[in-house]
Amino acid sequence: MNRIVSFFKDSYTSSPLAFICEMIEAMFLITASAILSFTILAPNGWYFVPLYLVGSMLGIVSAVIRKAAFVIVLCSWFTIMNIVALAQLVVVYCNENNCSYATSLGFING
């Protein structure tokens, strides 16, 4: 148990900002994962995609601070994929609900 406590203390003292980003990131990603797991038969992306997006963006921040190259690559990939997922949710929502402002921009067919 002392080794675990020591590990967390060392992580915090090496970079308090990265530690806080990682802590918040973990809360977002754990929450998103739980939502997806418990609603897998009828998932609603409006609940978990934004949480995954914010979590993966915080992962990029903490990985840059800690200079973890492949964590940056992985979190960047997750961020891009979650932006794509969120964009798809917006397009589907606007197509179903006639979002006049969004359709007037020309990116979404109304």
C-alpha positions in Angstrom: 0.0 0.0 0.0 2.9 2.4 0.8 4.2 1.9 -2.7 0.9 2.9 -4.2 0.7 6.0 -2.1 4.3 6.8 -2.9 3.6 6.4 -6.6 0.7 8.9 -6.4 2.8 11.4 -4.4 5.6 11.2 -6.8 3.2 11.7 -9.7 1.8 14.8 -8.1 5.1 16.3 -7.1 6.7 15.7 -10.6 3.9 17.8 -12.2 0.9 19.1 -10.2 -0.8 20.4 -13.3 -0.4 17.1 -15.2 -1.7 15.2 -12.1 -4.8 17.4 -11.8 -5.5 17.0 -15.6 -5.1 13.2 -15.3 -7.4 13.1 -12.3 -10.1 15.0 -14.1 -9.5 13.0 -17.3 -10.0 9.8 -15.3 -13.3 11.0 -13.9 -14.6 12.0 -17.3 -13.5 8.7 -19.0 -14.7 6.5 -16.2 -18.1 8.2 -16.2 -18.3 7.9 -20.1 -17.3 4.3 -19.9 -19.9 3.5 -17.3 -22.7 5.3 -19.2 -21.8 3.4 -22.4 -21.6 0.1 -20.5 -24.9 0.5 -18.7 -26.8 1.7 -21.8 -25.1 -0.6 -24.4 -28.4 -1.9 -25.7 -29.6 1.6 -26.5 -26.6 3.9 -26.3 -27.1 7.7 -26.5 -24.0 9.4 -27.8 -25.1 12.8 -26.5 -24.2 11.5 -23.0 -20.9 9.8 -23.5 -19.2 11.3 -26.6 -18.7 14.7 -25.0 -17.3 13.1 -21.9 -14.9 11.0 -23.9 -13.9 14.1 -26.0 -13.1 16.2 -22.9 -11.3 13.3 -21.3 -9.1 12.6 -24.3 -8.3 16.3 -24.7 -7.1 16.5 -21.1 -5.1 13.4 -21.8 -3.3 15.3 -24.5 -2.5 18.1 -22.1 -1.1 15.9 -19.4 0.8 13.8 -21.9 2.4 16.9 -23.4 3.4 18.1 -19.9 4.9 14.7 -19.1 6.5 14.3 -22.5 4.8 10.9 -23.2 5.0 10.7 -27.0 2.8 7.7 -27.7 0.2 8.7 -25.1 0.0 12.0 -27.1 -0.5 10.0 -30.3 -3.2 7.8 -28.7 -5.1 10.6 -27.0 -4.9 12.7 -30.2 -6.5 9.8 -32.1 -9.2 9.5 -29.5 -9.8 13.3 -29.7 -10.1 13.2 -33.5 -12.5 10.2 -33.4 -14.7 11.9 -30.7 -14.9 15.1 -32.7 -16.0 13.0 -35.7 -18.6 11.3 -33.5 -19.9 14.6 -32.1 -20.1 16.0 -35.6 -22.2 13.0 -36.7 -24.5 13.5 -33.7 -25.0 17.2 -34.7 -25.7 16.4 -38.3 -28.2 13.7 -37.5 -29.9 15.9 -34.9 -30.1 18.8 -37.3 -31.5 16.6 -40.1 -34.1 15.2 -37.8 -35.1 18.6 -36.1 -34.7 21.1 -38.9 -32.0 23.3 -37.5 -32.4 26.3 -39.7 -29.2 28.1 -38.6 -27.1 25.0 -39.1 -28.6 24.1 -42.4 -28.2 27.7 -43.7 -24.4 27.3 -43.2 -24.4 24.8 -46.1 -22.7 22.0 -44.3 -25.9 20.1 -43.4 -28.7 19.2 -45.7 -32.0 20.2 -44.2 
